[in-house]
Amino acid sequence: MNNIDIGKAVYHFARKHATGILTFAATVGLVATSIEAAHATLKAKEVVEQKKKDREEWKKVSSIDQPEITKEEIVKDCWKIYIPTLILGAGTISCIVAANVLSSKEQKSLAAAYAFVDQGYKAYRKKIADKLGPEVDKDIVNEVTIEQGQEDEFDDDKVLFYDMFADRYFDSTMHKFEEAVNYVNRELQVSSYASLNDFYRAFGIAETDEGHQLGWNDEMLSEWLGYCWLDITANPTNIGDGTVCYVISPILNPSDSYMDGDVPF
């Protein structure tokens, strides 16, 4: 991996985990600000005490009464001591605000993705009702509900999958497959990209070197499909002896340039 690839990886890691990084930074900042404020207060106290001693010494030497130290003098002599505390405090507040903004954007992105899917589903239901009638639409929904309930009973049964990108077979469940598909699409909505390794990790299988280099981004999907949703199917195929294998097939193959679209270098 060259320096540019490392830079891209670091950039995308920071972007994907920005909310967590900022929250951690804000927590550290709060602790550091408290510690720095305590140190600054001790330093300011020492400055004030020294100023009092100097005036006492001058009073002894000159026999002239010295005025009490005013608040204005304390501010004038001590304000520079608190500059590091103010900088840390400002940085901490910035991290808190930025983390909240990013969290809000993530929630909006997920809401937009849900709205997109829900809109498509409703349009599909409407087409069925228009073409075949509302009663047929209700019957189809009922049949699907019954079949889904039956399929859910077998969601935890392991089946054989084939991963064409890593040329490997492995056992897993349809439930895990659906979780992996949903995770990839969540990453596309929240982070604007997802790697093949993101899919593998959510599926619970070993990541690969090529899996880091291949992936999808929202620009690719919008350009090729017209929408930002990656359909990944598991197509059943008979591989002999009555063995059924589910071939993992994304509607758009992952690209090695998925990290190029939105990286500022």
C-alpha positions in Angstrom: 0.0 0.0 0.0 1.5 3.3 -1.1 1.4 6.7 0.7 -1.7 7.8 -1.3 -3.6 4.6 -0.4 -2.6 5.1 3.3 -3.8 8.7 3.1 -7.1 7.6 1.6 -7.6 4.9 4.2 -6.9 7.3 7.0 -9.2 10.0 5.5 -12.1 7.5 5.1 -11.5 6.0 8.6 -11.7 9.5 10.1 -14.8 10.3 8.1 -16.6 7.1 8.9 -15.8 7.4 12.7 -15.9 11.2 12.9 -18.7 11.2 15.5 -16.9 8.8 17.8 -13.6 10.6 17.3 -15.1 14.0 18.1 -16.9 12.6 21.1 -13.7 11.1 22.5 -11.8 14.3 21.8 -14.5 16.3 23.6 -14.3 14.0 26.6 -10.5 14.3 26.7 -10.9 18.1 26.2 -13.2 18.4 29.2 -10.7 16.6 31.5 -7.8 18.6 30.0 -9.6 21.9 30.4 -10.4 21.1 34.0 -6.8 20.2 34.8 -5.4 23.3 32.9 -7.9 25.6 34.7 -6.7 24.2 38.1 -3.1 24.8 37.1 -3.8 28.3 35.8 -5.6 29.2 39.0 -2.6 28.1 41.1 -0.3 30.1 38.9 -2.6 33.2 39.2 -2.7 32.8 42.9 1.1 32.7 43.0 1.3 35.9 40.9 -1.2 37.7 43.2 0.6 36.5 46.4 4.0 37.6 45.0 2.5 41.0 44.1 1.2 41.3 47.7 4.7 40.4 49.1 6.3 43.0 46.8 4.0 45.7 48.1 4.7 44.7 51.7 8.4 44.8 51.1 8.1 48.2 49.4 6.0 49.5 52.4 8.8 48.4 54.8 11.5 50.1 52.7 9.6 53.3 51.9 7.3 53.5 55.0 4.5 54.3 52.6 1.2 52.5 52.7 0.4 50.6 49.6 -3.1 50.2 48.2 -4.9 46.9 48.1 -4.6 45.0 44.8 -7.6 45.7 42.7 -9.6 43.2 40.5 -8.4 45.2 37.4 -4.8 44.7 38.4 -5.4 41.0 38.9 -7.0 40.6 35.5 -4.2 42.6 33.9 -1.5 40.5 35.5 -3.1 37.1 35.2 -5.2 36.9 32.0 -2.4 35.5 29.9 -2.2 32.5 32.3 -5.7 31.4 31.3 -5.0 31.5 27.5 -4.3 27.7 27.3 -7.4 27.0 29.3 -9.5 29.2 27.0 -8.1 27.4 23.9 -8.8 24.0 25.3 -12.3 25.0 26.3 -13.0 26.4 22.8 -11.7 23.3 21.2 -13.8 21.1 23.4 -17.0 23.1 22.7 -16.2 22.8 18.9 -15.9 19.0 19.2 -19.2 18.8 21.0 -21.0 20.9 18.5 -19.4 19.1 15.5 -20.3 15.7 17.0 -23.9 16.8 17.4 -24.1 18.1 13.9 -22.7 14.9 12.4 -25.0 12.8 14.5 -28.0 14.8 13.2 -26.8 14.4 9.6 -26.5 10.6 10.1 -30.0 10.5 11.4 -31.3 12.5 8.5 -29.4 10.3 6.0 -31.0 7.1 7.5 -34.4 8.8 7.5 -33.9 9.7 3.8 -32.9 6.1 3.0 -36.0 4.8 4.8 -38.2 7.3 3.0 -36.8 6.2 -0.4 -37.4 2.5 0.3 -40.9 3.2 1.7 -41.8 5.4 -1.2 -40.8 2.7 -3.7 -42.7 0.1 -1.8 -45.8 2.2 -1.7 -45.5 2.9 -5.5 -45.1 -0.8 -6.1 -48.2 -1.6 -4.0 -50.2 1.1 -5.9 -49.2 -0.4 -9.3 -50.5 -3.8 -8.2 -53.7 -2.3 -6.9 -54.2 -0.3 -10.2 -53.4 -3.3 -12.4 -55.0 -6.2 -10.6 -57.4 -4.5 -8.1 -57.3 -3.8 -4.4 -58.5 -7.2 -3.4 -55.6 -8.9 -5.2 -53.2 -6.5 -3.5 -54.5 -7.5 -0.1 -54.3 -11.2 -1.0 -50.7 -10.8 -2.1 -49.8 -9.0 1.1 -51.4 -11.7 3.2 -49.6 -14.5 1.2 -46.2 -12.7 1.6 -46.8 -12.2 5.3 -47.6 -15.9 5.8 -44.6 -17.0 3.7 -42.3 -14.6 5.5 -43.4 -16.0 8.8 -42.6 -19.5 7.5 -39.2 -18.4 6.2 -38.3 -16.7 9.5 -38.5 -20.1 11.2 -35.6 -21.2 9.0 -33.5 -18.0 9.0 -31.1 -19.5 11.5 -30.5 -22.6 9.4 -27.1 -22.5 7.7 -26.8 -22.7 4.0 -23.9 -22.7 1.5 -22.8 -19.4 0.0 -20.3 -18.6 -2.8 -18.3 -15.4 -2.8 -17.2 -14.8 -6.4 -14.9 -11.9 -5.4 -12.8 -14.1 -3.0 -13.6 -17.3 -4.9 -14.7 -19.1 -1.7 -17.5 -21.2 -0.3 -18.7 -20.8 3.3 -21.7 -21.6 5.5 -23.9 -19.0 7.0 -27.5 -18.0 7.4 -29.9 -15.9 5.4 -30.4 -13.7 8.4 -26.7 -12.9 8.5 -26.8 -12.2 4.8 -29.7 -9.7 5.1 -27.9 -8.0 8.1 -24.8 -7.6 5.9 -26.8 -6.1 3.0 -28.5 -3.7 5.4 -25.2 -2.7 7.0 -23.6 -1.9 3.7 -26.5 0.3 2.7 -26.4 2.0 6.0 -22.7 2.8 5.5 -23.5 4.2 2.0 -26.1 6.5 3.5 -24.1 7.6 6.5 -20.5 7.6 5.2 -21.2 7.9 1.4 -19.1 4.7 0.8 -18.7 1.1 1.8 -16.0 -1.4 1.2 -16.3 -5.1 0.3 -14.7 -5.8 3.7 -17.5 -3.9 5.4 -19.9 -6.4 3.8 -17.6 -9.3 4.9 -17.3 -8.0 8.4 -21.1 -7.6 8.8 -21.5 -11.1 7.4 -19.2 -12.5 10.0 -16.6 -13.9 7.5 -12.9 -13.2 7.1 -11.9 -10.0 5.5 -9.5 -10.0 2.5 -6.7 -7.7 1.2 -8.7 -7.2 -2.0 -11.8 -6.4 0.1 -10.2 -3.2 1.4 -9.4 -2.1 -2.2 -12.9 -2.8 -3.6 -16.2 -1.1 -2.7 -19.0 1.2 -3.6 -19.8 4.9 -3.1 -23.0 7.0 -3.5 -21.8 8.7 -6.6 -21.2 5.3 -8.4 -24.7 4.1 -7.5 -26.4 7.4 -8.5 -24.5 7.4 -11.8 -25.2 3.8 -12.8 -28.5 3.1 -11.1 -30.1 6.5 -10.6 -30.5 5.9 -6.8 -28.3 5.3 -3.8 -29.3 1.8 -2.8 -27.2 -1.3 -3.4 -29.2 -4.5 -4.1 -27.3 -7.6 -3.2 -29.0 -10.9 -3.9 -28.2 -14.5 -3.0 -29.1 -16.5 -6.1 -29.7 -20.3 -5.5 -27.7 -22.5 -7.8 -27.5 -26.3 -8.0 -23.8 -27.3 -7.9 -24.4 -31.0 -8.2 -25.5 -33.9 -5.9 -28.6 -31.9 -5.1 -26.5 -29.3 -3.2 -27.9 -25.8 -3.5 -25.4 -22.9 -3.2 -26.4 -19.3 -2.9 -24.2 -17.1 -5.1 -23.7 -13.6 -3.7 -24.5 -11.1 -6.6 -24.5 -7.3 -6.1 -26.4 -5.4 -8.8 -23.2 -3.3 -9.3 -19.8 -4.9 -8.8 -17.5 -3.2 -6.4 -14.8 -0.9 -7.8 -11.2 -0.2 -6.9 -11.9 3.5 -7.4 -14.7 3.7 -4.8 -12.5 5.9 -2.5 -11.5 8.3 -5.3 -14.7 10.2 -5.7 -14.7 12.3 -2.5 -11.1 12.4 -1.3 -9.5 15.9 -1.4 -6.1 14.5 -2.8 
